[in-house]
Amino acid sequence: MEPFLYEYAWLIPALPLLGAALVGIGLISVNNVTNKLRQLNAVVILALIGVATTMAFALLWSQIQGHAPYTRSFEWAAAGSFHLTMGYVIDPLTTVMLAIVTTVALLVMIYTDGYMAHDPGYVRFYAYLSIFSASMLGLVISPNLVQVYIFWELVGMCSYLLIGFWYDRKAAADACQKAFVTNRVGDFGLLLGILGLYWATGSFEFTVIGERLEELVASGALAGGLATLFGILVFLGPVAKSAQFPLHVWLPDAMEGPTPISALIHAATMVAAGVFLIARMYPVFEPFPVVMNVIAWTGALTAFLGASIAITQNDIKKGLAYSTISQLGYMVMAMGSGAYSAGLFHLMTHAYFKAMLFLCSGSVIHGMEAVVGHNPVLAQDMRLMGGLRKYMPITATTFLIGNLAICGIPPFAGFWSKDEILGLTFGANPALWLVGWLTAGITAFYMFRMYFLTFEGKFRGTDTAIQGELLAAAGVSAGHDDHHHDSKPHESPWTMTLPLAILAIPSALLGFAGVPWQNRFEHLVHAPGEVLAAVAEFDQTEFLIMAGSSVGIGLIGIALAGLMYAQKVIDPGAIARSIQPLYNFSLNKWYFDDLYNRVFVVGSRRLARQMLEIDYRVVDGAVNFTGLVTVVTGQGLKYLENGRVQFYALIIFAAVLGFVVVSSI
């Protein structure tokens, strides 16, 4: 069975691609019929991704049992000495990522049936989900940088389509363009880095590049600074894709897409592609301390930045978006600190509990829309929620499990992965550990702020005064859809709550795969070239100190959130007024959007206008002047062209006479 599995592993991305192709052809050729058979299309796509998921877990189990990595390739292009191969690689890192992507994709697709049930774009949405899943799975199995780049761009295209799915809404149209442009900046750096590495090493293969680059620098054939530059350029790709500072600004705006997309793309898969690429390129980055430090400090700054902004967010999805930015920062910081396995372990645990949290937010929004209508200003604002635990018990329970996981409370999954990152980072650089430790406390505070505002207290959704304030602040009107709804929210249908319940299981239990005294995950997925001891010695005292400090700061954050938003002992408004500059700094997202708008958007338009002026006055002016000279000279010369030979002879005689006179002088 195993040889068959490895030989046909290419079917894992091919099956969802086939589903997207079938539905896409139906939408193009027989649109009305395809849209009428909406659930049949969903079943076809779900069946295909289900088969892919089964194959992915079979391969993961095979790798856990110790099967050797498998690579299959064929020559795709050749010209002289240049040869480019394509194919796929199945190793522990690949199988872990395949399991994550297929699981989350399958559950999100089940959830979509309930969430998008009344949307006219239901079938199109499933087609987009399927082609995105195929692109991400293709990226994961890619054996070289060229193939990675092809699927990298396909993932970006799918992100553009999905974020802008409701393109008739200006906010969604703007958000997908912002995501596309911001990612192009990072992708251009990635392309330059790939070309530079090929120029230096003559290869696109990950391990070959790492070995040759190190040899070239050691022998003096290549300057170390140039190799470092190539590494940083490649890292720009993950900076954009995984929403790291300073290219993080697209991710919160991407929440304009439907909530299943927020769970699939912006929690578990696309944003994880950047961390995955850092892992694949680890043999290239590791020999260069400057590159590793840039990666580590970029991750640390991003982790703190995302957490500090999430504190003041009132939109439930944007709060989770900044949380995602912060957690991705943890993963990148781990990679740069040398904590390879810990970073990937956090990627895995985070994928499940953050996907669940996003789907929970979608369930909340679905329930709120019954009260306030399909207006995102009202349906997504936590100031209009409260007391939802009574109406939505399954959603509230799963959200709480996700909260405990992300806050690093034992025994939930996030505790084991986050604690391992903090422990290893402390050994590498205590300053990085301090940033991560403070961020852990802030994370616990803002996540339980979200929980208390949403699920505890009394329901505020029918408060017309708050609704009016929110609509006025957003500059929108209530609209016709905000009347004649229920007086209280309701729990979501089983197609939405079932994925939440399933995701709650790995969110609670998956961390036990990485317990420090028997780290099964590290024995499966470890840095290339790293040799693990058969039994690592477990230092219980060190573990208790590091774990106690991270859990302690988390409990302080939770307690503070409880006093402010559950018990109402501390007035958040009074604190905000006492530190108004800092509060505004967080509320305005460190002013990055304003700065980028002024420098790049307004600046680009000003430059375009100036170039238009130059084009109009200088370029067009020169052309117009040439035309005017031609017209004037032509008009003047036509009077000298009369066809009389005697007149021409007279002109020649006058010219010769004038020449003689001038010469004699």
N, C-alpha and C positions, 0 to 999 in steps of 0.2 A: 504493500500500500504506500509505503513511504516514497519509493522512487517515482511512483505515479504522481503523488502530491507535488514533489519538487519539479517534476517535468512539466506539469500543467499549472504551476503557480502563476503563470502569466494570465490565467483566467480571472484571477482576483480583481485586477482593474478592468479587464475586458468585459466582464459580466455587467457591471453597472453602466459601462459605456454602451453596451448593446441595448440595455433598457432605455437609456437616454435617446439613442438613435431611433429605436422603434417608435417611442412616443413622439419624438420630434418630427419624424416623417409623417406620422398621423396628423399632427397639428398643422403641418404645412399643406398636406394633400387633401385630407378630409377633416377639416377643423371642427365642424359642427358635430359630426359623428364621434370624433375622439373626445370632445368635451362632454358629450352626453354619457359616454362610457367612462366617467371619471374614476370610479372606484376600481374598475377592471384594470385601468392603466396603473393605478397605485399598487394593486395586487401583483402585477407583472414586475414592476420595479422592486417591490418589497421581496418577492421571491428570488430575484436575481441577486440582490444584496445579501439576502439570507444565505444563499449558497456560498457567496464570497466570504461571509462571516464564518461559516462552518469550516471552509478551507483554511482560513487565517488561523483559527484556533487549533486546527489539526497540525498546522506547521509549527505553531508556538509550542504545542505539546511535544512535537518531535525534537525541537531545539532544546527544550527543557531536559529531555531524555539523553541529550548529548550528541545528537546527529551533527555531523560536520557541516559547516557552511557550504552552500551550493551556489555556483555561478554558472549562468548560461549566456552565451553571447554570440553574435554574428556580425560580420563586416557590413557596415551600413554605407560607407563611402570610402573611396580610395583614390588618391592622385599621387603618383610617384611614391615617395617614401611616407606620405601621409596616409594613415589608416584610422578610420573612426568606427568603433564598434558600438552596438546597442545590445540590450539584453536585460537581464534582471539578476539580482543577488538576493539570496535568502540566508540571513544570518540572525543571531539573537536580536540585534537592534531592529532589523526589518520586521521580524515576526511580532515583536512587542508593539511596534507602531501599526502594523496591519491589524492586530487585535483591537487596539484602541479605536482606530478610524472606522473599521467595519461595525464594531459594537455601537458606537455613538451614532453613526450614520443610520443604522437599522432602527434604533430606538427613536431617533429624531423623525424618521420617516413615518413610524407608527403614530407618533405624537402629532405630526402634521395633519393626519386625517381628521382629527378633532379640531385642531386650531384653525385650519384653513377650509373647514367644511363648507362655509357659505361664500368663499371667495371665488369670483369668476375665473381667476388665474390658477385654480387648483391643479390642473393637469400640467400646465407650463411650469409651475413651481416644482412638481415632482421631477420633471425632466431636468431642470436646473440642478436640483439636489443630486440626481443620479450622475450627471456629467461632472459635477464638482467632486463627488466621491471617487469617481474613476480617475480624475486628475490627481487627487491627493494620494491615492493608492499607487498610481504610476510613479509619482515622485518618490515614494517610500522605497520602492524596489529598484530604483535607478542605480546602476553600478558605476556611473562616471558623471563628471560635471556637465557635459553637454546635455545628456538626457535629463539630469536634474533641472537644468535651466529651461528646457522645453516644457516640462511639466510645471515648473515654478511659474512660468508665464500663463499656462493654462489655468492654474489655480487662481492667479490674479484676475484673469478674464471672468471666471465663474464668480469670484467675489464681487466684481463690478456688476454683473447681471443680478446677483441675489440681493445685494445692498440696495440697488435701484429697482427692485422688483415692482414696488408701487411708484413707478416713475412719474405718474401724474401728480404726485405730491412734491412740491418744490424742495422740501427738506431732504427727501430721499434722493432726488435727482442730484442735488448738490453734494450729498454725502458720498454717493458712489463715484462722482468725479473727483472728490477730495481724496478718497481712498486710492483711486487709480493713479492720480498724479503723484501723491506721496510715495506710493510703492515704486513708481518709475524711477524716482530719485535713488532709492536703495538698489533697485535692480540694475541701474546703469553702473553703479559702483561694483556690483557683483560681476557684471559682464566684463568690466575692465580688469577686475581681479583674476577672473578665469583666463582671459587672454594673456595677462601678464605671467601667470603661472605656466601656461602652455609655452609661452616664449622662453621661459627660463628652463623648464624641465622637459618639454616635448611630449607631455602626456596629460590626459584628462582623468586618469585613474587616481582615486583618493590616496591609496597607500603608496603608489609609485611617486606621486607628486611630493608627498612628505619625505620619503627617503632621498630622492634626488635633490630636493631643495636643501635639506640639511647637509648633504655631501658638498653641494656647490658652495654654500656659505662657509663650511669648514675649510674647504680648499682655497678659498679666496677668489673663486671664479665668478661669484655673484656677491655683490655688496649686501651685508646684513640689513642695512636700511631699506634697500629695494625689496628684499624678501618680506620685511615687516610691512612695507607699504602694500604689497600684494595681499598679505593676510588681512590687513585692515579694510582694504577695498572689498574683499570677499565678505567680510563681516558686515558691511553696509547692507547686504541683502537681508540677512536676519534682523538687522536693526529695523528695517522697514516692515518686513513681513511679521515679525514678532512684536511690533509696536514698542520699540525701545527708544529712549531719549536720543536725539531730538525729533525722531520721525514717528512719534507715538500719537500724533494729533488726529489721525484718521479713525482710530478704533472707536472712540466714544460716539462719533457722528455716525458710524456704521450701524448703530442701534436703530436707525431708521428703517432697516430691513425687517421683515417678519421675524418674530421671536425664535422660531426653529433655526433660523440662520444664525442668530446670535449664539445659540448653543452649539451648532455644528461647526461654523467657521471660527467664531471668535472666542471659543472656550476650549475646544478639544482638537481641532485639526489644522486649519490654515495657519493660525498664529503659532502652533507648535512646529510648523515646518521650519521656522527659523532656528529653533533650538535643535531640531533634528539635523539641519545642515551643519551647525556648529559641531555636533557629535560626529558626523561623517568626516568633517574637515579637521578633527582633533589631531590626527598625526601631522597635519600641516601647521596648525597653530601652536601646539605644545612646545616645540623647540625654541620659540621666540617669546621671551618674557614680556616684551613691550606689548605684543599682540594680546597675550593672556591678561595683562593688567588692564588694557583698554576694554577687553570683554568684561572683566570682573567689575570694574568701576562703572561701566555703562549700565550693567545689570543692577548694581547697588543703587545708583542714583535713580534709575527707573523704578525700582521697587519702592523707594521712599517717596518719589514724586507721585506715583499712582495712588499710594495710600493716603498721602496728605490731601489730595484733591477729592478722593472718595468720601472724606469726612463730611463735606458740605453738600453733596449731591442729593437732590430730592427726587429725581427721576430714577425709578428702581433699576431700569436697564442700564442707565449710564453709570450708576453707582457700581453695578457688577462689572461694567466695562473697565472702569478704572481699577477695580479689584483685579481683573484679569491682567492689566498692564503691570500691576505690582507683582503678581505671582510669576509672570513671565520674567520679570526682573530677577526674582529669586533664582530661577532656573539658569539664566544667563550668568549671573554672579557665580553660581556653583560651577558652571563650565569653566569660567575664567580662573577660578580658584583651584582647579584641578580635581574638584569633586564631581567627576564624570558620571558615575553611577547614581549619585545622589540627585544630580540635576535631572537625569532621565526618569528616576523613580518619582520625583515630584511632578514631572510632566505627566506621568501615567496617572497618579492619584488625582492630580488637579483636573485632568481631562474628565474624569467621572464626576467628581463632586461639583465642578463648575458648570458642566453641562446640565447637571440636575438643578443647580441654582437658577440657571437661565431658563430652563423649562418651567421651574416653579414660578418665576416671574411672569412667564407667558400665561400660566394658569391663573395667576392673580389678575393679570390684565384682562384675560377672558372673562373672569368673574366680575371685575369692576365695570366692564363694558355693558353689562346688564343694567347697571345703575346709572352710569354717567354717559353712555353712548360711545361711539367709535371715535372719540377725540383723544389722541395720544397725550395732549396737554393735561387732561383730567384723569384718563385711565391709568397713566403710568406714574403719577405724582403721589409719593408716599404721604404727603400732607392730607390727602383725601382718603387714605386707607385707615387702618386701625381696626382691631377686633375681628380680623378675618379668620382667626383660628376657629372661631365658633361656626363659621359658615363653610370653611374650606379646611377640614381637619387633615386630610391626606396631604394637601399642598403644604400646610403649616408644619406638619411633622417632618416631611422630607426636607423642607427648607431649613429646619432646625438642625437636622443631621448634617446637611451641607455646611451650615454655619460652624458647627462644632469641628468639622473636618478642616475647614480652611483656617480656623483659629488655632489649630494645633493642639486641641484638647484630647488627651489619651482616652480611650484606645483608638480613636477614629483615624482614618487613613492619613490625613494631612499632618498629624503629629509626627509620625515616623519619618515621613519624607522631609518635612521642614526641619525637624530636629537634627536629622543627619546632615542637612546642608549647613545649618548653623554650627554644628560641632566641627565639621571639617573646615569650614571657613575660618573658625577661630584659630585653628592650627596654622592656616595659611597666612592670614592677615587679620589681627584683632580689630583693626579699624573697620574692615568690611563686616565683620561679625557684629560690631556695635550698630552699624546702619541696619543690618538685617534684624537684629534683636529689637530695636526701637520700632521698626516697621511691623514686626509681629504684634506688638502692643496696639499700634494704630489700627491694624487689620481687625483685631478682635473688637475694638471699639466701634468702627464704622459698620462692621457686619451685624453686630447685635443692635446697633442703632437702626439698621434696616429692618431687622426682625421685629423689634419692639414697635416701631412706627407702623409696620404693616400688619402684624398679627395680634398685637396686644392692645389693651385699652378699649375705647368705644369706637364704633364705626362712624367715620366722618364723611362718608361718600355722599350723603344727602344734604350736607351743609351748603346751601346756595351761596352764602357769603364767601366761603373759602373758594368755591367754584368761580365766582365772579372775580375775586382777586387774582386767581391763577390765570384766568382767561385774559384779564386786563393786562397782567404782567407780560403775557406771551403775545399780546397784540392781536388776538383772534376773537371771533365771535362764537357764540354757543352753537349756532347752526341748527338745522332741522332735526338732526339725529340725536339731540341731547334731551329729548322729551319722551314721555310715555314709556318709561322703562320700569323695571322692578325697583322695589324699595330696599332690597338687600341683595348682595352677591350670592353666587351659588358655586358649589364644587364643580370642577370640570368633568367631562365625560371620561369613561374608562380608557379610551384610546390616548388620553392625555395623562391620566393618573397612573396607568400601568407602567409606562417608561420611568416615571418618577420613582415608583416603588422598586423597580429593577435596579435603577442607578443608585438607590440608597444602599444596596447591598455592598458593592465595591467601595462606596464612600465610607462605609463603616468598617469593613473587614480587610480591604486590600492591603492596608498598611502592614499587616502581619507577614506579608511576603518579604518585608525589608527590615525586620527587627534586627538590631545590631548584633545580638549574640548568635544569630543564625540567618545571615542576610542572603536569602535565596536569590533575590533579584540581582545583587551584585555578582554572585557567582554565575548568573546567566548573562548579564550585560555589564561588561567592564571595558575600560579604555583599551584600544588596540595596542597590542604589545605588552600589556600589563599581565604579570603573572601573579595569581592569587595564592596565598598560603592555603593549605588544605583546611586548617581550622584556625581562624584568626582569634587571637586572645581578646577577650572582652573585658574592658576596664569598667566595672560597675560603678565605682566612685565617680569617674569622669562623666559617665552617662547620666548619673543622677544629678550632678551639678549642672551640666548643660541642659538637660531636659527640665530640671526644676526651674532654671532661670527663664527658659522660653515659655513654659506653662505659666509661671508666675506672672510674667508681663502680660500674657494673654488674659489671665483671670482679672488682672487689674483693669484692662481695657473693657472686659465684659461687665465688671462691677460698675465702672464709671458710666457705661452706656445705660445700665439698669437704673442707676440713680437719676440720670438725666431724662430718660425717655419712658421708663416703666414706672418707677416710684415717684417721679416728678419732684424729688428732693432738691435737685440742682436745676436752676433755670438755664437752658442752653442759650436763650436769647441774651441773658445778662452776660454770660461768658463771651458771646460773640461781640457784644458791644464793647466789652472791656479790652478786647484784642482786635478791634475793628480792622486795622491794616492787615493783620495776618489772616483774619476771616475772609476779607475781600480777596486776598492773594489766592486762597484756596478756592473760593467760590468762582473766581474768574480764571481758574485752571492755570495759575502761574502766569497768566496773560500771554501764553504761547499763541493762542489763536489770534489775539489782537496784534501781536508782534508779527506773526507770519502774514496776516492779512495786510498790514501796513507795508512790510518790506517786500513780500513776494507778489501779492495780488495787486495792491494799489501801485506798488513800484513797477511791476511788469506792465500794467496798463499805462502808467506815465511814460515808461520807456517806449512802449508801442506807439503812443501818440507822438512822441518826439521823433521816432523813426519815420512815422507817417509824414510828419512835417518836413523832414529831410528829403523823403522820397518825393513829396509834392513840390518843394521849392528848389532842391538841388538837382535830383535825378530828372524829374519831369521838366524842370526849368531848362536844363541843358539840352534835353531833347527838343523842347519847344523852341529854344533859341536857334538850334540848328535848322529846324524847319522854317523859322522866320527868315534867317539869312538866305536859305535856299529860295524861298518865295521872292524876297526882295531882289536878289541878284538875277533870278530868272526873269522877273518883270522888267528889270533894267536892261538886261541883255537882249530881250526880244525886239527892242527898238533898233538894235544894231544888226539884226538879222533880217535884211530886206531882200536878199537874193540878187543884188546888182554887183557884178564883178568889179566895175569901176570904183564903187564905194569901198570894197574890200581892199583894192589896190591902194586907194588913198590912205586908208588906215595903216597899211603896212609902210607906205612911204613916210607917213607922219611919225611912226614909231622909230624907223631907221634914222630919220632926221633928228629926232629927239635924242637918240643914242649917240649920234655923232657930236651933237652940241654938248652933251654932258661929258663925253670923253675928252673933248678939246679943252674944256675948262679944267 
